[in-house]
Amino acid sequence: MKFGIVVFPGSNCDADCHHVATDLLGCQADYIWHHERDLKGADAILLPGGFAYGDYLRAGALARFSPVMESVAAFAKAGGPVLGICNGFQVLLEAGLLPGAMQINRGLRYVCRDVWMRVENPETAFTSLYEEDEIVKMPVGHMEGNYTATPEVLAQLERDGRVVFRYCDAQGRVTDESNPNGATANIAGIRNREGNVVGLMPHPDRCSERLLGNDMGIRMFESVVSALATR
Amino acid sequence: MITEELIREHNLSEEEYKRILGILGREPNLVELGIFSAMWSEHCSYKSSRVHLRKFPTTGPRVIQGPGENAGIVDIGDGLAVAFKMESHNHPSFIEPYQGAATGVGGILRDIFTMGARPMASLNSLRFGRLDAPRMKHLVDGVVRGIAGYGNCIGIPTLGGETTFHSGYDGNILVNVMNLGIVPADRIFLGRAEGAGNPVVYVGSKTGRDGIHGATMASEEFAADEANQKRPTVQVGDPFTEKLLMEACLELFQTDAVVGIQDMGAAGLTSSSFEMAGRAGSGVEIDLSKVPVRETGMTPYEIMLSESQERMLLVSRRDRLEEVLAIFRKWELDAVEIGRVTDSGRVVLFFEGRIVADLPAAPLADEAPVYDRPRAAAQAAPRYRWPDEPEPESYAAALRTVLASPNVAEKSWIWTQYDHMVQTNTVERPGGDAAVIRVKGTKKAIAMKSDVNPFFCMFDPYRGGAIAVAEAARSVACTGARPLAITDCLNFGNPEKPEVMAQFEAAVRGITDACRALGTPVVSGNVSFYNETDGRAIPPTPTVGMVGLMEDVASHVRMPFRREGDVVAVLGVTRDELGASEFLRAVRGRDEGPCPDVDLDHEKRLVDLLVTLAEKGVLSSAHDVSDGGLAVALAECAMREGRGAEIALSDGLRRSALLFGESTGRAVVSFAPELEPELREAAKARSIPLAVVGRVGGDRLRISVHGEMLVDEPVAELAHLWRTAFAHAIEAADVL
């Protein structure tokens, strides 16, 4: 099992994803530079957090024009598992691999803290080891995580069960106070129709070991490992 | 050609100009005058502080690099070392808070990665005026956004620090930023221009007209309204370029192609070229026409004095230049050969084929003027009035007032704006006694703490300086880490005033004595003078950045009470000391001393006890007692995870001093009841008084003295107050 980790010049969490894949899961992982087109035989692609090209224009806006994203799009179209975390999610939106867009947080400030999420639909390549309605805690760290989409897209996401995670309180109630950024319908993460492409704002890579106080995120990576092992 | 007015505009004294004439044997030209002005500014030359800084202990078995380089380096075993330094960006942040603070972060990061270290964690130590002072909320907001904007983008966690508010900073805020990086002990890079014939390479952003004379500005006082006029001397930061520069440099350091490298920080190309040549005893020739510039028509004077950010100067091995340039091309950065190393001992600058400056390297860097400025004699302490006042009617109400004061209230409004988790090493997030990061690939962890209590320093700069070191060491030890070494950032008023110089000398002496007692040498640092507006100096603020090592991260201890039924004990002695306490300021409205006493030998033994207990794994929690005193320390242990405690004190002291006094050398610990004999034994062996004061349990914080209940409050209510008070105070602002 080999992860491919896409590295833009401003990626910050590429090494964090590499650490999870190799040191914690014992998998192989290769970095893929943004100028490259060869995905090096990766079985799953991770788009890590960061500020891809500095993101002075709009988070992820320039990344979609990079050569590597053409290859990632083709890989996703062929059913390959792709996970976008934070800035990686923003890139997936800008590249059209997932629908919708991000706005600046409603508080107009960067927010870094733990949030609770309810698992709305575990039937994706990266969430099969979670239970439906399970409440999980993960940290966020972003300036633009205020998810939005047209009413038609939102209706379709809800109808097709494509909302994967929703911000909630520790008891699982979807409230406005538990929404860290103002995201529409408390949406924290979504999937494509096929379930092989997932994007979320919180960072499973930052909560994958007990030493850091929380290991609720590791199952996102384990999900894809176990799915590929049984394929 | 060089008029008296020009000399004055360059902030050089008549004496200093005479010295220049002596060194050169001729009149300097304008470019040369500008170079002298920058190199001999207080900021670059340390001319007023040098005689005192020499007293610092700077060596030790673990010290690999002491002061004088871009950062200090300390061995942590396993072939690894930590590089760290603290620096101020006070003047620019007061003028333009976002860019001032952001470029402060950028500068300290370059100091760290220049040495070959990957930056791992930042702290900041911020001092603001009263929240209702003019511009203050704007300054707080801008500084926090600036630190966040830069650190978050570049992907280096900001693990908090400390923030205090006092009218003494109304006209001069302080922004001190610290960074720590990890470097293989055998791959450290220094700022040396060695090997005649080797190419000198300029890397990074293009040079613009921003920040010209920034170093000189940082060496002057402000007059009212002058802050606005100084704006063109503030630099603008670009964290994305810095990220590219950092990654490119770290990739470059994997090769052996680099001889020496230095960041173009204060005084830009001037300080980097002169210092690199000065340290190596070599010379350099630079063609300024080759420097990448942002706009046309820039003069040699402007190019040499620009403080544009995100630039480095490096010396490559002659035969490896192409390899160096290729790495920067990959990261899409400018990298240009602008000159070469010589053995002439001189820095010779060319522009469009002419020589525009020809100066000896070493005298500018090393033989800057050194002043032993006059110091005022210590004044007798005034008679303080607080001892005559009656005790408060309600100790619970007093506790609430102290918990809600901006100095004590939780600052999550600030640190939730910082990415404090990137790099996935954060073992202790902001809000603990000290930040803790694990070191991947080893069992080790590093603890870091920035500390100084300026209110103590106001009344006694010697003790204040010593306590800053002791308290930082104690905080680090509370996490289970053994203190290794410090960096410092000494913020003071105008050194030409004898009373300011006396404060400085005393604080340095205090730090020196404490560092000797605790075995923590000073390995890097920074001095910021002229923090004055309209003749009013800031309180003396010698910030200390302590770094400690945990051999095994498993011994990490945290602040919150952890288990119902655990025994709570106080280590150390509480004295009748209310002077300079948050209680006096917040509850009584009295800015009065004296500064509490400090026993450095006791501090050393307490640190050793805390670390030993942590390593034995017998502590459930540990927390340093400092701002707000014992009652606040107990409340903090309770509020963090919502676990109450029943505390019974039986000291004969004035009750306000017992609850809120800020006596030094104390910590609150909790542990399983069956471990009490072991703890008593360990404390006794180090002559540290240990008093069992209560038990963890319930959802209330109850504190009684001699059987009389003085505090009986729901922990959840206290926690809500403590967590929201600061956000309320700042968001209630109408002038953000």
Interface residues (C-beta under 8 A of the other chain):
Chain A: P9 G10 S11 N12 C13 A15 D16 H19 D23 G49 G50 F51 Y53 G54 D55 Y56 R109 Y110 V111 C112 R113 P139 G141 M143 H203 D205 R206 S208 E209 L211 L212 G213
Chain B: R145 A148 G149 N152 C153 I154 G155 D238 P239 F240 T241 K243 L244 E247 W331 E332 S412 W415 T416 Q417 Y418 D419 H420 M421 V422 Q423 T424 T426 V427 R429 R438 K440 V553
